[in-house]
Amino acid sequence: MKPTMPNSPMPQTHAAQAAQGWRSKLRQLGAALLDRLVDRYTVRRLLLLLALSSAFIGGVFIALQSYREIDRELSTAAYARRASLSYLAAATLSEKFARLTDIGKALATRVRFRELVAAGQWEQALAILADVPADFPLIDRMALLTPEGMLMADSPALAGVKGKSFADREWYRAVSAHWEPYVSNVFKRIAQPQINVIVAAIPILEKDRSVIGILVLQVHADRFFAWLKALDVDKEESLYVVDQAGNLAFHPKLPQQSPPRDFSAQPAVKKILQEQEGVEVVFDPLLQEKHLVAYQPLSGYGWGVVVQQPASIAFATRDALLRRSRIAYAAALFFCALLAYFGMHLLGQRRRIAAQNRQLQQEITERQEAAAALQQAKDKAEVANQTKSAFLASMSHELRTPLNAILGYAQILKREKTLNERQAIGLHTIQQSGEHLLTLINDILDLAKIEAGKLELYPNAFNLPAFLRVIGNIIRVKAEQKDLLFEFVAADNLPLAVRADEKRLRQILLNLLSNAVKFTDRGQVSLHVACMADCSANARLRFDIRDTGIGITPQQLETIFQPFEQVGDVQRRAGGTGLGLAISRQLVRLMDSDIQVESQPGRGSLFWFEVVVPVEANMAALPKQRTITGYAGQRKRILVVDDIAPNRTMLGDLLATLGFETAQAADGEQALALAQSVHPDLVLMDIAMPVMGGVEATRRLRAMADLKATPLIAMSASLTEEEQRDCITAGANAFLAKPIEQDSLLRLIGELLQLHWLPEAPSAPTAEIERCTEPAVPPKEDLQALHRLALIANMREIRDWATALAAGDARYQAFTDKLCSLAMTYQSKAILSLVEECLGHTRQDSRETP
């Protein structure tokens, strides 16, 4: 039996005893200090000490918070600048890769090219692409391979490579894995000259998606990355590109043709290879310093962009400002310390101390109010930007809707044959003026695209004299309304047809001429067009717009090209948006030129610009369009869905004149019910409608078994990419923007319903002339030479042959015009058929000759 222990506390350890002793000593020290303060200071002085201590601590806290805020904001700005530069470079590089693969796919899908590859005629197939290096200087070499990787043809040809297998190459393994276009790593070419190249491998597919070969485009790496040298970088800042293997593809500090270096061990490159993006500070062990590094991968290509700068330079502004802040805060805290020290001894100066405290508190409050006001202004700016975008979209939709009916009926009435000349001219002017109004509506949207760098030019061939006459007719009407004389002078040496962005060139001229009429009260406005450099390939056109108006002062000349800037009195300013000159200058700069201006107040102004445009050598080669009067075959029924009655009626009238049966609905619900009863062959669906919109109606239509395959064309006055994408995703076969261009609408209807259109028959005199002007056929020897060129489909040599023949004998002009027309559109089969037919005629003529 264990003995019982007495009920007593456990003995304390040595550490517990020591801690208890220290606590006892601290209590005694605190009590002694408090007694001494009470003895030495009065209650008022103790309260003052407490208040000053609190103010001192508060000042320290505020200084630290302000210091941290400055550090955070400036650091964030440095990070954001590098991140945006890397993102810009990566986005541009992705676009160039996409452009390269698009070029390859366009070449690989040429009909004659695929036929020659399928027939095993590799050299002839590659000869068709002989013009590609001249049109795309980045492409250094081209080659054709079998699906198994054996090289069958190359250009320029190299000895000893034909028949060699390239199945072990990285780019072949990548493209043959899924038979999709692939952009390879950068590598140094073995052949001379030894340069760094990138390979774009494009599978050549038959219509049934079977692989019949591989088109290889070898791109000169230094030329491909030359645009990177023009990017705006800071001091000691470098931007370089790595491929999907981590090799250095471009670095501004490395000499050209330097062999690709392996950078895969770099921290930023490792993260790019892992599809990561970001900005961070990295210590470089080789340079023994920190660097601010931003890295951005290229989605879908495996490449990446790195922007690097020494941290001492990247954060130089921040560090300098922080140093000044530390000095200022130290001085402020030192002042507060002195204030607290003297405050305990100078009770008589309570008012001054109180005033200083109030001033300090006021500064704190002002800083807080300033920060709050800054945040509020930022929020208002974001709301205003969103409101502006919504307003622009709404304005565009509301104005395009009535224009759809105006321009639609103008196009329908132009089909009438009973119009006299005056009515036809007036109707044409209505249509052109409506299109000009549509151009003005697009000005604000164009300005946003220009500022975002998204506006591009789309050149097309057009008749230059006819183009200038249309502009002259529009401006002449405006000038006559103000009793002004309009003078239009075109030089005799103007080319008949040129290739440029007709829409944008019209927009520039109408903006400048409309301004001239607007700011001229008496006298005249003139348009002079001259050809400064006349040659067969390109022409330098000069456009002079002169007026006798109010003129522009030298101070105003500095601002007239800025957005929303207008000159003149209030009445004149109310007549425009102030965007015309700003947009016109940006468009002319996209054409590699600029608008020049000379003006004298009270005497008028002269605006002029020059553009270099390619000349279309054969105007007769441009297609002659005839008015469509109907279609062959069984009658088709089309359902027109639009909540605006004039738009429905306009489309119904147009389709009825061509022989279609039409049904009309005002919203999505009516359209679904009507579609089930009439079973249309095609549906024209508006998007923005009450009750049920077009996107939802399209989805439900595609869910119906008997209407699932019915062709559907979506129509909308809104031009947002999101809306177009939603329409196509919902099941629409095509998208048309309002106002509807009837030629585009009929082209889509013909394609979707596979119609054979019936054009208007030419008049008897015209047909007689065409029968009587059969082109003369060249001699047999010339045709045989042409036949050899047609077999290899070399369009450039065919055009050169035709030009030489026409220059030697004018009798063959009609034959060479037709030949050039076919060659310009790469119609190799049509050229071959024409030559063989002519050879047959010459043989027949030789047999009939005694």
Disulfide bonds with the S-S distance in Angstrom:
none
